[in-house]
Each structure stands twice: as structure tokens, then as C-alpha cells.
Amino acid sequence: MRALYCYVIAQFQVFVPLYYLIHAILLTFSSSANAKKWEVELATLKSNNLRLTAALQESTANVDEWKRQLHQYREEVARARHYAGKGGDANEVEQLRQRVAQLEAELAQKNEELAQITKSKKSEQDAEAKLAQSQLELALAAQDGQRQVLQALNDQLARQLEELSTIHREINTALQT
């Protein structure tokens, strides 16, 4: 009987690692908070992307308006040239030419600004997308690592439970004899 008692005490050490194993499993569930954090970050990036897209659409609308104005001014110049061809005031025609040249310069400047804005918005969006992608990949890799740890812990728990079951059967056998 004393030998059985010593065997049970020696086998009691199984319960100490088992406690730590269960504690480790519970700690790994806190990683879901990290996943939530990455989801919030991704939502923020999507929001910023929508905001930048809206700004780009507004800039495009401004360019369309400038093109419409240029078209109107060109029609005005054409009418003035037609009028000048019929003997109109040379001073007025010169003023109209200067105004058209000024408006064309403004349009060129606005087109250049739009190109710069579009380029910067695109590079901003690309950078944010790359950052979000890399953060997502890191989160997925961390989650995969945690899944592997959980699987290893689960396997260890199964082995220890099997050992405990074996000990239980041996004790029952010893008690019945």
C-alpha cells in the first residue's frame, strides 16, 4: 500500500504542469483583442481611402468646370475674332486675346495642380494600402503562430489526460486486487 501511495504522490506532479497548460491556453485567447485592434486599423484606413477618393473626385469636378470655362472663353474669342474680321475695335480684340491667354495660363496651372494632387493622393493611398496589407499579414502570421501554440498545448493536454487515465486505471486495478 505504501508503494501505491508513493506512486500516486510521484504522479501528482502531472497536475502542476496541467494547471500551467490551462493557464497558457487562457492567455492565448487575449490575442483576439489584437485581431480587433487590426480590424479597427483596417476600418480607419478604409475611411481615409474614402475621404481621399472624395477629394480626388472633387478635384476632377473642378477640372471639368475649368474646361467648361475654357470652352466658353474660346467661343468668346472666336466671336471676337469674327467680329474683328468685320471691322471691330482693335483694342477690344487685343484685350480679348490677352484675357484668353491669361485664362489659358490659369487652366494650365490648374491642370498642373490637379496632376500634383492626383499623384500625391495616389501615392498616399498606395502607401496606406501597403501598410494595411503588411499589418494584416503580420496579424495573420501571429494568429497562425498562436494557433500552432494552441495545437501543441492541446496535444500536450491530451497526452497528460491519457497518462492520468492510465494512472487511474492502474489505481483501480490495484484497489480491486
N, C-alpha and C positions, 0 to 999 in steps of 0.2 A: 504494500500500500504506500509506503514511504517513497518508493521508486516512482510510482504513478504521480504522487504529489510533486516531486521534483521535476518530472516530465511536464506537468501542467504549468508549473512556475516558469520553466525554461521556455515553454511555448507561449506563455503570456506576453512575451516580447513582441509577438505578432500584432498585438493591439496598439502598441505605441506607434509603429510606422503607419498603421491603418488610420489612426487619428490624423497624422500629418498628411497623409494622402487625401483624405476627405477635405481637410482644410485647404490644400493646394487646389483641389477641384473647385471649391467655392470661390477662391481668389481669382481664378481664371474667368469666372463669369463677369467680373468687373470690367473686363475688356470690351464688353458690349457698350460701355459708356464711350470708349474711344471710337467705336464704329458710329455712334450717334454724333460725336464731335465731327467726324469726317463727313457725315451726311449733311450737317449744318453748314460746314465749309463749302461743300459742293453746291448747296442751295444758294449760298451767298454769291458764289462765282456765277451761277446761272442768272441771278438777279443782276449782277454787274454786267453780264453779257447782254441782257435785255436792255439795260439802260444805255449801253454803248451802241447797240443796234438802233435804238430810238434816236440817238444823237446823229448817227450816220444817215438815217432816213430824213431827219430834219435838214441836214446839210444838203442832201440830194434835192430836197424840195426847194431850197434856196437857189441852188444852181439852175434848176428848171425855171424858176422865176426870173433869174438874171438872163437866161437865154431868151425868155419871152420878151423881156425888156429890150434886149439887143435887137431882136427881130423887129420890134416896134420902131426902134431908133433907125434901123436900116431902112425900113419902109418910109420913115420920115425923111431920111436923106435922099432916098430915091425920088420922093415927091419934090424935094427941094431942088434936086438936080434937073428934074423935069421942068420945074418952074424956072430954074436958072437958064435952062436951054431956051425958054420962051422969052428971055429978056428980063428976068427978075433982078432984084437988087443984089449986086456982087458982094456987098458987105454982109448981108444976111446969109448968103450961101457960104461965105467963109466962116461965119460964126457956127453954122450948122456943121460944117466939116470939122471944125475944132471940137465941137460937142460930141460928134460921132467918134473922133479919135480919142477923146477923153473917156467916153463910155466903153470903147473897145479896150482901152488900157485898164479900166476898172474891172471889166469882165475877165481879162487875162489874169489880173491879180487875184480875183475871187476864185477863178479856176485853180490857180496855184495853191491858194489857201485850202481849197477843198481837197486837192490831191494830198497835201501835207496832213490834213486832219484825217482823211481816209487811211493814209498809210500808218499814222500813229495809232489810230483806233484798231486797225487790223493787227499791228504788232502787239498792242496791248491785249487784244483778245487771244492771240496766239500764245502769248506768254502765260496768260491766266489759264488757258486750256492745258498747256503743258504742265503747269504747276498742279492743277487739279488732277491731271492724269497720273503724275508721279506720286502725289499724295494718295490717290486711290490705290495705285499699285502697292505702295508701302503698307497701306492699311490691309489690303488683301493678303499680302505676304505675311504680315503679323498675325492675321486671323488664321492663315494656314498653319503657321508655326504653333499657334495656340491649339489648333485642332489636333496637331500631331502630339503635343504635350498631353492633351486630354486623353487621346487614344492610348498613349503609353501609361498614363495613370490608371485608366480603365483596365488595361491589360494587367497591370500590377495588382490592382484591387481584385480582379478575378482570380489571379493566382493565389493571393493571400486568402481569399474566401475559400478556395478549393483546399488550401492547406488547413484552414480552420475546420472545414468539413471533415477532412481526413482525421484530424485530431479528435473531433467529436465522435466519429465512428470508432476510433481506437479506444476512447474512454468508455463508450457504451459497451464495446466488446469486453473490455477489462472489467467493467462493473457486472456484467452478466456471467462472467466465469467465476 
